[in-house]
Amino acid sequence: MRTPVEREDHIDRFLRTLSILPDDVEIDLEVEGLVDRINGIARRIRKGMETTLAEHGFTYQEWHVLSRLRFAPDNRSSPGGLAEDLEVSSGAMTSRLDRLEETGYVRRLPDPGDRRGVVVEITDRGREAWDTAASIQGRREAFFASALTKAEQRQLNSLLRKLMLAFEDRGVVPAKHKG
């Protein structure tokens, strides 16, 4: 019986099909395998995250709004500040805030510094929903990572950090982390 490292996954089978490509097509199979696996794992984690969030009544996009508010000073921000942080239009932010307000996860309050403006605040219900979803998702992610030992997790983190820093050094990654 093969060990997990020696077993083939669907990416290995796909890479074997690339052998039919002409010699002038330059594809490094190690790089292709790396990128395809990272993308596949990211899709599965995202799908799991979307499932967790749906179980708690919000979308991935709304999660990001709640996340910004959860860690903002006084758990508040302006709608414009949220839109800028999340790199979305004011219209998209208004839609997200409307939905979150309807569910009782956020509330709009008069801006004490500008009587024409509003601030958005996460409610106790929103904070509780965010905390519960974060805990459940954290357990799911720990389950995903349990295929690796703690030493392997540290090693993989180190290698992925090296890749991320290379992207950041080249200006390839957006300035704002979207989670």
C-alpha positions in Angstrom: 0.0 0.0 0.0 1.3 3.5 -0.9 1.7 6.2 1.7 -0.4 9.4 1.3 2.6 11.1 -0.2 3.1 8.3 -2.8 -0.6 8.1 -3.7 -1.8 9.9 -6.8 -4.5 12.5 -6.7 -6.6 13.9 -9.6 -3.9 16.5 -10.3 -1.3 13.8 -10.9 -3.6 12.2 -13.4 -4.3 15.5 -15.1 -0.5 16.3 -15.3 0.1 13.0 -17.1 -2.3 14.1 -19.8 -0.1 17.1 -20.5 2.5 14.9 -21.9 0.7 15.1 -25.3 1.5 18.8 -25.5 4.1 19.9 -28.2 7.6 20.6 -27.0 7.2 24.3 -27.7 4.5 24.7 -25.0 6.4 25.5 -21.9 4.6 24.2 -18.9 6.6 23.1 -15.9 4.7 20.2 -14.4 5.9 20.8 -10.9 4.7 24.4 -11.1 1.4 23.4 -12.7 0.8 20.8 -10.0 1.6 23.3 -7.2 -0.8 25.9 -8.7 -3.6 23.5 -9.4 -3.4 22.0 -5.9 -3.4 25.4 -4.2 -6.4 26.4 -6.3 -8.2 23.2 -5.5 -7.6 23.5 -1.8 -8.6 27.1 -1.8 -11.9 26.3 -3.6 -12.7 23.5 -1.1 -11.9 25.8 1.9 -14.0 28.6 0.4 -16.9 26.2 -0.2 -16.7 25.0 3.4 -16.6 28.6 4.5 -19.7 29.5 2.5 -21.5 26.5 4.0 -20.7 27.6 7.5 -21.8 31.2 6.8 -25.0 30.1 5.2 -25.8 28.1 8.3 -25.6 31.4 10.2 -27.5 33.5 7.8 -24.9 35.5 5.9 -22.9 35.4 2.7 -19.2 35.4 2.2 -19.4 39.1 1.2 -21.4 39.9 4.3 -18.9 38.0 6.4 -16.3 40.5 5.3 -18.4 43.4 6.4 -19.0 41.8 9.8 -15.3 41.0 10.1 -14.3 44.6 9.5 -16.9 45.8 12.1 -15.9 43.0 14.6 -12.3 44.3 14.7 -12.9 48.1 14.1 -12.5 50.5 17.0 -15.8 50.5 18.9 -17.1 47.9 16.4 -18.1 50.8 14.1 -17.2 52.2 10.7 -18.7 54.5 8.1 -20.3 52.8 5.1 -17.7 54.6 2.9 -14.9 53.3 5.0 -16.2 49.8 4.8 -16.6 50.1 1.0 -13.1 51.3 0.7 -11.6 48.6 2.9 -13.4 45.9 1.0 -12.8 47.5 -2.4 -16.5 47.5 -3.4 -18.8 50.2 -4.7 -21.0 52.3 -2.4 -24.0 50.6 -4.0 -22.7 47.2 -3.3 -22.0 48.2 0.3 -25.4 49.7 0.7 -27.0 46.4 -0.4 -24.9 44.4 2.0 -25.6 46.7 4.9 -29.4 46.7 4.1 -29.4 42.9 4.3 -27.3 42.8 7.4 -29.5 45.4 9.0 -32.6 43.4 8.1 -31.2 40.3 9.8 -30.3 42.4 12.9 -26.5 41.9 12.5 -25.7 45.6 12.1 -27.4 48.9 12.8 -27.0 52.3 11.3 -26.5 55.2 13.7 -26.2 58.9 13.3 -22.5 59.9 13.0 -21.7 62.0 16.1 -19.1 63.9 14.1 -21.2 64.7 11.1 -25.0 65.1 11.4 -25.4 64.3 7.7 -23.6 61.0 8.0 -24.1 57.6 9.5 -21.9 55.0 11.2 -22.5 51.3 11.0 -22.2 49.2 14.2 -22.2 45.4 14.6 -25.0 44.4 17.0 -24.7 41.9 19.8 -26.6 39.5 17.6 -24.1 40.1 14.7 -21.1 39.7 17.0 -22.5 36.4 18.4 -23.3 35.1 14.9 -19.8 36.1 13.7 -18.1 34.5 16.7 -20.1 31.3 16.4 -19.4 31.0 12.7 -15.7 31.8 13.2 -15.4 29.0 15.8 -17.1 26.5 13.6 -15.1 27.4 10.6 -11.9 27.3 12.7 -12.7 23.7 13.7 -13.4 22.8 10.1 -10.1 24.3 8.9 -8.3 22.5 11.7 -9.9 19.3 10.4 -8.6 20.1 6.9 -5.1 20.7 8.2 -5.1 17.6 10.4 -3.8 15.6 7.4 -0.5 17.2 8.3 1.5 17.0 11.5 2.1 20.2 13.4 5.7 20.2 12.0 4.4 19.8 8.5 1.9 22.6 9.0 4.7 24.9 10.1 6.8 23.8 7.1 3.9 24.4 4.7 3.1 27.7 6.3 6.8 28.7 5.9 6.8 27.7 2.2 3.5 29.4 1.5 4.7 32.6 3.3 7.8 32.6 1.0 5.5 32.5 -2.0 3.2 35.2 -0.6 6.1 37.5 0.1 7.4 37.0 -3.4 4.0 38.1 -4.8 3.9 41.0 -2.3 7.4 42.1 -3.2 6.4 42.1 -6.9 3.2 44.1 -6.2 1.0 41.2 -7.3 -1.2 40.9 -4.2 -3.8 43.6 -3.4 -2.8 45.9 -0.6 -5.8 45.0 1.5 -6.2 41.5 2.9 -9.7 40.1 2.1 -9.5 37.1 4.2 
